[in-house]
Amino acid sequence: MLLVDEPTSALDHERGATIIDLITRLTHQQATATVLVTHDRTHLTAVDQIAEVHDGRLTLPALTQ
């Protein structure tokens, strides 16, 4: 399992997209799971499952794909 906390927070959009692409490629190549924590909603299209925390409550919406 790969745990990643705000990997793109200090990056511009282009470099951030490159990092997200690298993380998703490695996740699929290694057939593993990645937990990605981010406030940047632009990365949501790159993930298979989304979990959100609002006011201390965890929600698991339906699969995104």
DSSP file (Angstrom, degrees, kcal/mol; ACC not computed):
  #  RESIDUE AA STRUCTURE BP1 BP2  ACC     N-H-->O    O-->H-N    N-H-->O    O-->H-N    TCO  KAPPA ALPHA  PHI   PSI    X-CA   Y-CA   Z-CA
    1    1 A M              0   0    0      0, 0.0     2,-0.5     0, 0.0    33,-0.2   0.000 360.0 360.0 360.0 137.2    0.0    0.0    0.0
    2    2 A L  E     -a   34   0A   0     31,-2.4    33,-2.9    21,-0.0     2,-0.5  -0.936 360.0-161.2-108.0 125.6    1.2    3.5   -0.9
    3    3 A L  E     -a   35   0A   0     -2,-0.5     2,-0.5    31,-0.2    33,-0.2  -0.936  12.4-179.9-108.4 122.8    0.1    6.3    1.4
    4    4 A V  E     -a   36   0A   0     31,-3.1    33,-3.0    -2,-0.5     2,-0.6  -0.980  10.9-163.9-129.9 121.5    0.4    9.8   -0.2
    5    5 A D  E    S-a   37   0A   0     -2,-0.5    33,-0.2    31,-0.2    31,-0.1  -0.915  71.8 -32.2-111.2 112.6   -0.5   13.0    1.6
    6    6 A E  S >  S+     0   0    0     31,-3.2     3,-1.1    -2,-0.6     4,-0.3   0.908  70.8 173.9  49.5  57.1   -0.9   16.1   -0.5
    7    7 A P  T 3  S+     0   0    0      0, 0.0    -1,-0.1     0, 0.0     3,-0.1   0.671  76.8  37.7 -69.7 -14.8    1.7   15.1   -3.2
    8    8 A T  T >  S+     0   0    0      1,-0.1     3,-1.7     2,-0.1     8,-0.1   0.293  80.0 110.3-117.1   9.8    0.8   18.1   -5.4
    9    9 A S  T <  S+     0   0    0     -3,-1.1    -1,-0.1     1,-0.3    -3,-0.1   0.800  87.8  35.0 -61.7 -31.8    0.2   20.9   -2.9
   10   10 A A  T 3  S+     0   0    0     -4,-0.3     2,-0.3    -3,-0.1    -1,-0.3   0.193 104.6  93.3-106.5  16.0    3.3   22.9   -3.8
   11   11 A L  S <  S-     0   0    0     -3,-1.7    -3,-0.1     1,-0.1     2,-0.1  -0.752  75.5-112.3-111.5 155.2    3.3   22.1   -7.5
   12   12 A D     >  -     0   0    0     -2,-0.3     4,-2.6     1,-0.1     5,-0.2  -0.312  44.7 -96.3 -73.2 169.5    1.9   23.9  -10.5
   13   13 A H  H  > S+     0   0    0      1,-0.2     4,-2.4     2,-0.2     5,-0.2   0.887 121.6  49.6 -58.4 -43.9   -0.9   22.2  -12.4
   14   14 A E  H  > S+     0   0    0      1,-0.2     4,-1.7     2,-0.2    -1,-0.2   0.933 114.7  42.5 -64.3 -47.2    1.3   20.5  -15.1
   15   15 A R  H  > S+     0   0    0      1,-0.2     4,-2.1     2,-0.2    -1,-0.2   0.872 112.9  54.6 -68.0 -36.0    3.8   19.0  -12.6
   16   16 A G  H  X S+     0   0    0     -4,-2.6     4,-2.4     1,-0.2    -2,-0.2   0.914 107.1  50.2 -61.6 -43.0    1.0   18.0  -10.3
   17   17 A A  H  X S+     0   0    0     -4,-2.4     4,-2.3     1,-0.2    -1,-0.2   0.875 108.8  52.9 -63.0 -37.5   -0.7   16.1  -13.1
   18   18 A T  H  X S+     0   0    0     -4,-1.7     4,-2.2     2,-0.2    -1,-0.2   0.906 109.7  48.0 -64.2 -41.8    2.6   14.4  -13.9
   19   19 A I  H  X S+     0   0    0     -4,-2.1     4,-2.6     2,-0.2    -2,-0.2   0.918 111.4  49.4 -66.0 -43.8    2.9   13.2  -10.2
   20   20 A I  H  X S+     0   0    0     -4,-2.4     4,-2.6     1,-0.2     5,-0.2   0.904 110.5  51.5 -62.2 -40.7   -0.7   11.9  -10.1
   21   21 A D  H  X S+     0   0    0     -4,-2.3     4,-2.5     2,-0.2    -1,-0.2   0.920 110.2  49.0 -61.2 -43.9    0.0   10.1  -13.4
   22   22 A L  H  X S+     0   0    0     -4,-2.2     4,-2.5     2,-0.2     5,-0.2   0.924 111.6  49.0 -61.2 -45.5    3.1    8.5  -11.9
   23   23 A I  H  X S+     0   0    0     -4,-2.6     4,-2.2     1,-0.2    -2,-0.2   0.926 113.7  45.3 -62.1 -45.9    1.3    7.5   -8.7
   24   24 A T  H  X S+     0   0    0     -4,-2.6     4,-2.2     2,-0.2    -1,-0.2   0.886 112.5  51.2 -68.6 -37.4   -1.6    5.9  -10.7
   25   25 A R  H  X S+     0   0    0     -4,-2.5     4,-3.0    -5,-0.2     5,-0.2   0.942 112.1  46.4 -62.8 -46.4    0.7    4.1  -13.1
   26   26 A L  H  X S+     0   0    0     -4,-2.5     4,-2.4     1,-0.2    -2,-0.2   0.893 110.2  54.3 -62.7 -39.7    2.7    2.6  -10.2
   27   27 A T  H  <>S+     0   0    0     -4,-2.2     5,-2.2    -5,-0.2     4,-0.4   0.929 114.6  39.7 -59.6 -46.3   -0.4    1.6   -8.4
   28   28 A H  H ><5S+     0   0    0     -4,-2.2     3,-0.6     3,-0.2    -2,-0.2   0.901 115.3  51.2 -72.4 -40.8   -1.7   -0.3  -11.5
   29   29 A Q  H 3<5S+     0   0    0     -4,-3.0    -2,-0.2     1,-0.2    -1,-0.2   0.883 116.8  40.0 -63.0 -38.4    1.7   -1.8  -12.4
   30   30 A Q  T 3<5S-     0   0    0     -4,-2.4    -1,-0.2    -5,-0.2    -2,-0.2   0.451 104.4-130.6 -90.6  -1.2    2.3   -3.1   -8.9
   31   31 A A  T < 5 +     0   0    0     -3,-0.6     2,-0.2    -4,-0.4    -3,-0.2   0.936  64.9 126.6  49.9  53.1   -1.3   -4.2   -8.5
   32   32 A T      < -     0   0    0     -5,-2.2     2,-0.3    -6,-0.2    -1,-0.2  -0.664  61.0-101.2-127.6-178.8   -1.5   -2.5   -5.1
   33   33 A A        -     0   0    0     -2,-0.2   -31,-2.4    -3,-0.1     2,-0.4  -0.832  25.7-161.2-108.3 148.1   -3.6    0.1   -3.4
   34   34 A T  E     -a    2   0A   0     -2,-0.3     2,-0.6   -33,-0.2   -31,-0.2  -0.997   7.9-156.1-128.3 133.3   -2.9    3.8   -2.9
   35   35 A V  E     -a    3   0A   0    -33,-2.9   -31,-3.1    -2,-0.4     2,-0.5  -0.949  18.7-171.5-106.3 114.4   -4.4    6.1   -0.4
   36   36 A L  E     -a    4   0A   0     -2,-0.6     2,-0.5   -33,-0.2   -31,-0.2  -0.933   8.3-161.5-112.9 120.9   -4.1    9.6   -1.7
   37   37 A V  E     +a    5   0A   0    -33,-3.0   -31,-3.2    -2,-0.5     2,-0.3  -0.897  28.6 145.5-102.8 125.3   -5.0   12.6    0.5
   38   38 A T        -     0   0    0     -2,-0.5    -2,-0.0   -33,-0.2   -33,-0.0  -0.995  48.5-154.3-155.6 154.2   -5.7   15.8   -1.3
   39   39 A H  S    S+     0   0    0     -2,-0.3     2,-1.0     1,-0.0    -1,-0.1   0.444  75.4 100.1-100.4  -6.9   -7.8   19.0   -1.3
   40   40 A D    >   -     0   0    0      1,-0.2     3,-1.5     2,-0.0     4,-0.1  -0.708  53.9-169.5 -87.6 102.2   -7.3   19.3   -5.1
   41   41 A R  G >  S+     0   0    0     -2,-1.0     3,-1.5     1,-0.3     4,-0.3   0.598  73.8  82.2 -69.1 -11.3  -10.5   18.0   -6.7
   42   42 A T  G 3  S+     0   0    0      1,-0.3     3,-0.5     2,-0.1    -1,-0.3   0.716  86.7  58.7 -66.4 -17.9   -9.0   18.1  -10.2
   43   43 A H  G X  S+     0   0    0     -3,-1.5     3,-1.8     1,-0.2     4,-0.3   0.507  76.7  93.7 -88.5  -4.4   -7.3   14.7   -9.4
   44   44 A L  G X  S+     0   0    0     -3,-1.5     3,-1.3     1,-0.3    -1,-0.2   0.801  75.9  62.7 -61.5 -29.6  -10.6   12.9   -8.7
   45   45 A T  G 3  S+     0   0    0     -3,-0.5    -1,-0.3    -4,-0.3    -2,-0.1   0.682  97.4  59.5 -69.5 -15.3  -10.9   11.6  -12.3
   46   46 A A  G <  S+     0   0    0     -3,-1.8    -1,-0.2    -4,-0.1     2,-0.2   0.499  94.1  79.8 -90.1  -4.2   -7.6    9.6  -11.9
   47   47 A V    <   -     0   0    0     -3,-1.3     3,-0.1    -4,-0.3    17,-0.0  -0.675  64.3-147.0-110.0 160.1   -8.8    7.5   -9.0
   48   48 A D  S    S+     0   0    0      1,-0.3    16,-1.3    -2,-0.2    17,-0.6   0.749  85.8  22.2 -91.3 -28.5  -11.0    4.4   -8.7
   49   49 A Q        -     0   0    0     14,-0.2     2,-0.4    15,-0.1    -1,-0.3  -0.998  66.1-153.7-143.6 141.6  -12.7    5.1   -5.4
   50   50 A I        -     0   0    0     -2,-0.3     2,-0.4    12,-0.3    -6,-0.0  -0.963   9.0-177.3-120.2 133.1  -13.3    8.3   -3.4
   51   51 A A        -     0   0    0     -2,-0.4     2,-0.4     9,-0.2     9,-0.2  -0.993  12.5-162.4-123.4 136.7  -13.7    8.6    0.3
   52   52 A E  E     -B   59   0B   0      7,-2.6     7,-3.1    -2,-0.4     2,-0.5  -0.913  11.4-151.0-121.7 147.4  -14.4   12.0    1.8
   53   53 A V  E     +B   58   0B   0     -2,-0.4     2,-0.4     5,-0.2     5,-0.2  -0.976  19.6 172.7-117.1 120.4  -14.1   13.3    5.3
   54   54 A H  E >  S-B   57   0B   0      3,-2.3     3,-2.1    -2,-0.5    -2,-0.0  -0.992  72.5 -17.5-128.3 123.0  -16.6   16.1    6.3
   55   55 A D  T 3  S-     0   0    0     -2,-0.4    -1,-0.1     1,-0.3     3,-0.1   0.865 129.7 -50.7  50.6  40.7  -16.8   17.4    9.9
   56   56 A G  T 3  S+     0   0    0      1,-0.2     2,-0.5     0, 0.0    -1,-0.3   0.498 113.2 119.0  80.3   3.3  -15.0   14.2   11.1
   57   57 A R  E <   -B   54   0B   0     -3,-2.1    -3,-2.3     2,-0.0     2,-0.5  -0.899  55.7-142.0-108.5 130.4  -17.3   11.8    9.2
   58   58 A L  E     -B   53   0B   0     -2,-0.5     2,-0.4    -5,-0.2    -5,-0.2  -0.750  19.4-173.1 -88.4 128.8  -16.0    9.4    6.6
   59   59 A T  E     -B   52   0B   0     -7,-3.1    -7,-2.6    -2,-0.5    -2,-0.0  -0.965  13.8-159.2-122.8 143.0  -18.2    8.9    3.6
   60   60 A L        -     0   0    0     -2,-0.4    -9,-0.2    -9,-0.2     3,-0.1  -0.832  15.2-162.7-120.3  89.5  -17.7    6.4    0.8
   61   61 A P        -     0   0    0      0, 0.0   -11,-0.3     0, 0.0     3,-0.1  -0.121  39.4 -73.2 -62.5 170.0  -19.6    7.4   -2.3
   62   62 A A        -     0   0    0      1,-0.2   -12,-0.3   -13,-0.1     0, 0.0  -0.140  69.7 -71.7 -59.5 160.4  -20.3    4.8   -5.0
   63   63 A L        -     0   0    0      1,-0.1   -14,-0.2   -14,-0.1    -1,-0.2  -0.228  37.8-138.2 -53.8 144.0  -17.4    3.8   -7.3
   64   64 A T              0   0    0    -16,-1.3    -1,-0.1     1,-0.2   -15,-0.1   0.624 360.0 360.0 -82.9 -13.6  -16.4    6.5   -9.7
   65   65 A Q              0   0    0    -17,-0.6    -1,-0.2     0, 0.0   -16,-0.1   0.379 360.0 360.0-120.7 360.0  -15.9    4.1  -12.6
